[in-house]
Amino acid sequence: MSAHAQDEKSVPAPYTAPNNQIRFGNTALFRNLIPPATLEAQSAQEYAQVIHDAQRDKTLLPDTNPLVKRVRDIANHEIPFALKWNDRAKNWKWEINVIKSSDERMVCLPGGKIIVYSGLIDRLHLNDNEIGMMIGHDIAHALREHARERLGRQQAAQLGAGSMPQYLGLSNYGSQQPDIGDQLMSMRYSPADETEADVIGSEIASRAGYDPRAAVTLWNKIDTGTRRSDDGFIWLHPYGPDRRQDLLKRMPDMMPLYAKAVGKTIDQLPNYAGLGRFKKSGR
Ligand SMILES: [Zn+2]
């Protein structure tokens, strides 16, 4: 079972927050049903198809477009801080494109293919800090292989729970090749996935110099935008009071990373959108 052993090795270590209090369990069980290279190849194919269709429909914004430049600049600042979260990520061929659309969403497919729909930024009037937090969050879903795990769970359910043990590690996914392109583009995550993406995404974006407090205003805007939207847009990252509380709770760990990235002390940072500096007590 050498393929299985390799998969085990490529699974990132459980996340440990700066205060050593937050850990995420190892979910290799389900992820290992689908080899990462298979999923990354299918993602690249789906990405190419989406870009091809956008070109045909003349909705793919060109390299010279200011919004494309802005989004690529932010993503490229963050990518160096993302690599430690997934052993394979340093070999990913990262690509970033923006499609003109009223959709208020973005995706980062497994393997580092990022598609931003312009409505996310235009309609919600996101500033650079908010875009940074959004990209960090979506990159984190890809780094932690949440899609691979969810598709693996689905695969396991199809195989039948009773027959699970004999399939573990067999990686027979390739022989079935269901069309997962649509699923990759509209992946629905669990609350645990969302929390993990918030924590790791905030850390990546903060280290890259984007204000972690912007996560709060970002998700408030998305929450409001989702409820307002009536043109078929579906938001895929469940957000409620719990996630908001979680974001606020973790802020004291993120603020020092951001302050360091922009060459300031926490005291020198201005307030942001009515949010204070979240200094740890006793400092
Ligand atoms: Zn999410």
Residues whose N, C-alpha, C, O or C-beta is under 5 A from the ligand:
A	BS01	ZN	E194 A197 H237
